Amino acid sequence: MARLGTWMRRHRMAVAASAVGISGGSAMLFQGRAAGSGTMSGAWKEALTVLRRHQSATPVNRCRINSFQVSHVASNSPAEDRHVQAHLKPSDSYLFSIIDGHSGWQCAHKLQERFPFYMSCTLARENSVTGPNVVDSWFSRLTDSKSFLSPPVADTDATQDRFRKSAANFFTTVQKKPNVDLVTAVQDAVLSMDQDLSREALGGDADALKVASSGAVAASAIVRNGELILANTGDCRIVLGTKDPNGHGYVAEQLTIDHVAENSSEVRRLQDAHPGERGVISYGRLLGSLQPLRAFGDFVYKWPYDAVQRMFNGVPPGYHTPPYLTAEPEVHRHTLCAGDSFMVLATDGLWDDLNNSEVVDIVGRHYNVLKGQAKRPADMEENAATDLIVSALQAHCREPDLSKKREYAAALLQLPAKVRRRYYDDITVVVVFFEENH
């Protein structure tokens, strides 16, 4: 999930295209086939099969949500991205989470499993719901977010047992704090997930240690009572598309803050916490290594020195005053207003290649089609999330011709599994369409 600089990403993608027969963004034969402008080559048809494999569209028609669309394309094998869409029943709320793993898929996989439970439990305190069997009865998943895993990932009995114990403890803790304000409650839930993973790893087996060795970032939106509750740890991003009051399409509003070295307030936070340690941010990374400055897992940057030495057989360079890393989210509320039309949640693989306005422009065209205000053009993907991924893969082709952009994207998808991660990341996108409230 490491975010590349714009120049480096363009350089690597050009090299990747050259490796499979496209040089400098100019169209050449791809597997012996080329297409003229406006036609679809065999290579692009094969690419679309890959790009559409994990897309879905789900109607909701509740809580001001019209529907949502999801899509994913993998770079890593197994994929390290995860996503969650769930109905939190006691509070009649909807949870959308996007999770981007790094150094392995294990931490992201655990978060996918736990996010609906922790959030449902947190919101249920308002509804006087009691009972221990919350995992099975308090939420329902709206999509099969494990379907794109290859090879399939199965949890052991031991890992499920650890989850049940942590779930029971969290449920008890929540019941003892019935009057916590909602922002604080969501912050506590997110931090509790990370703390539970830490505790399980320190007392667990090899599988638990794999979770501890990997990490993940996540952004979530809970839709309830005409508002969004947004929680972000790391550099996944949520962007809102609002109808321009002057009639000029849609305006992008970023609802989350990227916790990366380009964020000066994040750098100051770490420098203030570790005064005099010049290497706390080095080469744009935490201790010269980790790209996001907040993350789940990655306990090699959190545990005391002796615990890191014992569990990982060594400590990172410059590891003097831990913890250096936190999963603490930034949480805030946004009231849905007239004109708030859709939101996009995506891992950084999308934002590497498209800016907020470009994303909102693309989804805005889909929203117009959804509302019957326009017809879908022939070159527009039916699924808005897939359309964004297509646009991201085509973004660095310098040729304006559509067939050449398609050929370029098809070439990237044809890279061998061990090579493609150097040139593009896992990309996972969730698009939520709202019913406008006039």
FITOR-223769 format. One line per 8 residues: number of its first residue (from 1); their letters; for each residue x negated, y negated, z of C-alpha. Coordinates in steps of 0.25 Angstrom, whole numbers, plus 5000, padded with zeros to 4 digits. Layout:
NUM> a> X:Y:Z | ...
# end
This chain:
1> marlgtwm> 5000:5000:5000 | 4988:4991:5000 | 4992:4978:4993 | 4982:4974:4982 | 4978:4960:4978 | 4984:4956:4965 | 4971:4955:4957 | 4967:4969:4962
9> rrhrmava> 4981:4975:4959 | 4981:4970:4945 | 4966:4975:4943 | 4970:4989:4948 | 4983:4990:4940 | 4975:4985:4927 | 4965:4996:4929 | 4976:5006:4932
17> asavgisg> 4983:5003:4919 | 4970:5004:4911 | 4968:5017:4917 | 4980:5023:4910 | 4980:5015:4897 | 4984:5001:4900 | 4972:4991:4899 | 4974:4976:4904
25> gsamlfqg> 4989:4977:4904 | 4989:4979:4889 | 4998:4990:4884 | 4992:5003:4879 | 4997:5017:4876 | 5001:5024:4889 | 5000:5039:4888 | 5001:5037:4873
33> raagsgtm> 5014:5029:4873 | 5016:5014:4872 | 5029:5006:4871 | 5033:4993:4864 | 5039:4982:4872 | 5053:4985:4876 | 5052:5000:4875 | 5049:5010:4886
41> sgawkeal> 5037:5019:4885 | 5036:5034:4889 | 5026:5029:4900 | 5036:5019:4906 | 5048:5029:4906 | 5039:5038:4914 | 5035:5027:4923 | 5050:5023:4925
49> tvlrrhqs> 5052:5038:4930 | 5042:5036:4940 | 5047:5022:4944 | 5061:5026:4946 | 5059:5039:4953 | 5061:5034:4967 | 5071:5023:4964 | 5084:5022:4971
57> atpvnrcr> 5096:5013:4972 | 5106:5013:4984 | 5119:5006:4986 | 5122:5000:5000 | 5133:4990:5000 | 5132:4987:5014 | 5125:4976:5023 | 5124:4967:5011
65> insfqvsh> 5115:4977:5003 | 5120:4981:4989 | 5110:4992:4987 | 5095:4995:4987 | 5085:5000:4977 | 5072:5008:4980 | 5060:5012:4971 | 5046:5017:4973
73> vasnspae> 5034:5020:4965 | 5022:5028:4972 | 5007:5025:4970 | 5003:5033:4982 | 5005:5048:4983 | 5013:5050:4992 | 5019:5037:4992 | 5016:5028:5004
81> drhvqahl> 5028:5019:5002 | 5041:5022:5009 | 5055:5015:5010 | 5067:5016:5019 | 5082:5012:5016 | 5092:5016:5027 | 5105:5012:5033 | 5104:5009:5048
89> kpsdsylf> 5117:5014:5053 | 5120:5008:5067 | 5117:4994:5062 | 5122:4996:5048 | 5109:4991:5043 | 5100:4994:5031 | 5085:4996:5032 | 5076:4995:5020
97> siidghsg> 5061:4998:5023 | 5049:4998:5013 | 5036:5005:5019 | 5022:5005:5012 | 5012:5015:5018 | 4997:5015:5017 | 4986:5025:5020 | 4997:5036:5018
105> wqcahklq> 5012:5037:5018 | 5014:5043:5032 | 5016:5030:5040 | 5026:5025:5029 | 5033:5038:5029 | 5035:5037:5044 | 5041:5023:5043 | 5050:5027:5032
113> erfpfyms> 5056:5038:5042 | 5057:5028:5054 | 5061:5015:5049 | 5076:5018:5048 | 5076:5024:5062 | 5069:5013:5069 | 5077:5002:5062 | 5090:5009:5064
121> ctlarens> 5087:5011:5079 | 5083:4997:5081 | 5096:4991:5074 | 5105:5001:5081 | 5102:4995:5095 | 5112:4984:5091 | 5123:4995:5089 | 5122:5003:5102
129> vtgpnvvd> 5119:5016:5095 | 5113:5027:5103 | 5108:5041:5101 | 5095:5048:5098 | 5098:5053:5084 | 5096:5040:5078 | 5086:5045:5067 | 5098:5053:5060
137> swfsrltd> 5110:5044:5063 | 5106:5029:5063 | 5101:5027:5048 | 5102:5033:5035 | 5092:5032:5024 | 5097:5027:5011 | 5087:5032:5001 | 5077:5044:5001
145> sksflspp> 5064:5036:5003 | 5056:5049:5004 | 5060:5053:4990 | 5047:5047:4983 | 5037:5054:4992 | 5028:5063:4985 | 5025:5073:4991 | 5036:5073:5000
153> vadtdatq> 5033:5069:5015 | 5039:5078:5026 | 5038:5075:5041 | 5034:5085:5050 | 5042:5089:5063 | 5031:5083:5071 | 5032:5069:5064 | 5048:5070:5065
161> drfrksaa> 5046:5073:5080 | 5037:5061:5082 | 5048:5052:5075 | 5059:5057:5083 | 5051:5054:5096 | 5048:5040:5091 | 5062:5038:5087 | 5068:5042:5100
169> nffttvqk> 5058:5033:5108 | 5062:5021:5098 | 5076:5023:5100 | 5075:5023:5115 | 5067:5010:5115 | 5077:5003:5106 | 5088:5007:5115 | 5081:5000:5127
177> kpnvdlvt> 5080:4987:5119 | 5094:4984:5114 | 5093:4969:5113 | 5081:4967:5105 | 5083:4957:5094 | 5083:4963:5080 | 5069:4957:5075 | 5062:4962:5087
185> avqdavls> 5069:4976:5086 | 5065:4978:5072 | 5051:4974:5075 | 5051:4984:5087 | 5056:4995:5078 | 5045:4993:5067 | 5034:4993:5078 | 5040:5005:5085
193> mdqdlsre> 5039:5013:5072 | 5024:5010:5071 | 5022:5012:5086 | 5029:5026:5085 | 5020:5030:5074 | 5008:5026:5081 | 5012:5034:5094 | 5015:5046:5086
201> alggdada> 5002:5046:5078 | 4994:5045:5091 | 5001:5057:5097 | 5004:5064:5084 | 4998:5074:5074 | 4991:5072:5061 | 5003:5068:5054 | 5005:5057:5064
209> lkvassga> 4991:5052:5062 | 4993:5051:5047 | 5005:5041:5050 | 4995:5033:5059 | 4984:5033:5048 | 4994:5028:5037 | 5002:5015:5038 | 5013:5007:5031
217> vaasaivr> 5020:4994:5030 | 5035:4992:5029 | 5046:4981:5027 | 5060:4983:5031 | 5073:4976:5029 | 5086:4979:5038 | 5099:4974:5031 | 5109:4971:5042
225> ngelilan> 5120:4961:5045 | 5117:4952:5033 | 5102:4951:5036 | 5089:4958:5034 | 5079:4962:5045 | 5065:4963:5039 | 5053:4969:5045 | 5040:4970:5038
233> tgdcrivl> 5026:4976:5042 | 5016:4975:5032 | 5017:4971:5017 | 5029:4977:5012 | 5039:4966:5008 | 5053:4962:5007 | 5058:4952:4998 | 5072:4946:4997
241> gtkdpngh> 5079:4941:4984 | 5088:4930:4985 | 5097:4923:4974 | 5091:4910:4970 | 5101:4899:4974 | 5098:4892:4961 | 5101:4904:4953 | 5086:4907:4949
249> gyvaeqlt> 5086:4922:4952 | 5082:4927:4966 | 5072:4921:4976 | 5062:4930:4983 | 5060:4929:4999 | 5050:4938:5005 | 5056:4943:5018 | 5043:4950:5024
257> idhvaens> 5029:4946:5026 | 5017:4954:5021 | 5008:4958:5032 | 4995:4957:5024 | 4982:4949:5024 | 4988:4938:5014 | 4997:4935:5026 | 4989:4925:5034
265> sevrrlqd> 4998:4926:5046 | 4996:4941:5047 | 4981:4938:5046 | 4981:4928:5057 | 4989:4938:5066 | 4979:4948:5065 | 4967:4938:5067 | 4974:4933:5079
273> ahpgergv> 4976:4947:5084 | 4961:4951:5082 | 4953:4938:5084 | 4939:4938:5079 | 4941:4950:5071 | 4937:4945:5057 | 4940:4959:5050 | 4954:4960:5055
281> isygrllg> 4958:4956:5041 | 4947:4960:5030 | 4949:4960:5015 | 4964:4957:5017 | 4966:4969:5026 | 4967:4973:5040 | 4953:4977:5045 | 4950:4977:5031
289> slqplraf> 4958:4989:5028 | 4974:4988:5029 | 4982:4979:5020 | 4994:4976:5028 | 4992:4969:5041 | 5004:4976:5047 | 5008:4990:5046 | 5014:5003:5052
297> gdfvykwp> 5004:5014:5055 | 4990:5011:5052 | 4987:5014:5067 | 4972:5014:5064 | 4974:4999:5065 | 4983:4999:5077 | 4978:5009:5087 | 4968:5006:5098
305> ydavqrmf> 4953:5009:5094 | 4952:5022:5101 | 4965:5027:5095 | 4961:5024:5081 | 4947:5030:5083 | 4953:5043:5089 | 4965:5044:5078 | 4957:5039:5066
313> ngvppgyh> 4943:5043:5069 | 4939:5029:5067 | 4943:5014:5068 | 4944:5004:5057 | 4933:4994:5055 | 4935:4981:5064 | 4945:4989:5073 | 4943:4981:5086
321> tppyltae> 4956:4976:5092 | 4968:4985:5087 | 4979:4984:5084 | 4976:4977:5071 | 4989:4982:5064 | 5004:4981:5068 | 5017:4986:5062 | 5024:4974:5068
329> pevhrhtl> 5034:4969:5058 | 5039:4955:5054 | 5054:4956:5056 | 5064:4945:5053 | 5078:4944:5048 | 5084:4938:5035 | 5099:4935:5034 | 5104:4939:5020
337> cagdsfmv> 5109:4926:5013 | 5118:4924:5001 | 5109:4927:4989 | 5100:4937:4996 | 5101:4947:4985 | 5090:4958:4987 | 5078:4962:4995 | 5065:4970:4990
345> latdglwd> 5057:4978:4999 | 5044:4984:4993 | 5030:4989:4997 | 5018:4980:4993 | 5017:4988:4980 | 5028:4980:4974 | 5023:4966:4980 | 5009:4969:4975
353> dlnnsevv> 5014:4967:4961 | 5027:4958:4962 | 5029:4946:4970 | 5042:4943:4977 | 5048:4934:4967 | 5046:4945:4956 | 5052:4955:4964 | 5064:4947:4967
361> divgrhyn> 5066:4943:4952 | 5066:4958:4948 | 5076:4962:4959 | 5084:4950:4956 | 5087:4955:4942 | 5091:4968:4948 | 5100:4961:4958 | 5107:4953:4946
369> vlkgqakr> 5110:4967:4939 | 5115:4973:4952 | 5125:4961:4954 | 5129:4962:4940 | 5123:4948:4936 | 5114:4954:4925 | 5112:4966:4917 | 5100:4975:4919
377> padmeena> 5089:4973:4909 | 5084:4986:4902 | 5070:4984:4907 | 5075:4983:4922 | 5074:4995:4931 | 5088:4998:4937 | 5081:4999:4951 | 5076:4986:4956
385> atdlivsa> 5065:4993:4965 | 5060:5001:4953 | 5060:4988:4944 | 5051:4981:4955 | 5041:4993:4955 | 5041:4993:4939 | 5038:4978:4940 | 5027:4979:4950
393> lqahcrep> 5020:4990:4941 | 5021:4981:4929 | 5017:4968:4936 | 5002:4969:4933 | 5004:4972:4918 | 5000:4959:4911 | 5007:4962:4898 | 5021:4955:4897
401> dlskkrey> 5026:4967:4888 | 5036:4976:4896 | 5031:4989:4890 | 5017:4986:4894 | 5021:4983:4908 | 5028:4996:4908 | 5016:5003:4902 | 5007:4997:4913
409> aaallqlp> 5016:5002:4924 | 5018:5016:4919 | 5003:5016:4918 | 5002:5013:4933 | 5012:5024:4937 | 5004:5034:4929 | 4991:5032:4937 | 4987:5045:4945
417> akvrrryy> 4991:5045:4959 | 4977:5044:4965 | 4975:5031:4956 | 4988:5023:4956 | 4987:5019:4970 | 4975:5010:4967 | 4984:5002:4957 | 4998:5002:4963
425> dditvvvv> 5005:5005:4976 | 5017:5012:4980 | 5029:5003:4977 | 5042:5004:4985 | 5054:4994:4983 | 5067:4993:4989 | 5077:4983:4984 | 5089:4979:4992
433> ffeenh> 5101:4972:4985 | 5110:4964:4993 | 5124:4959:4991 | 5124:4944:4991 | 5132:4938:5002 | 5139:4926:4996
# end
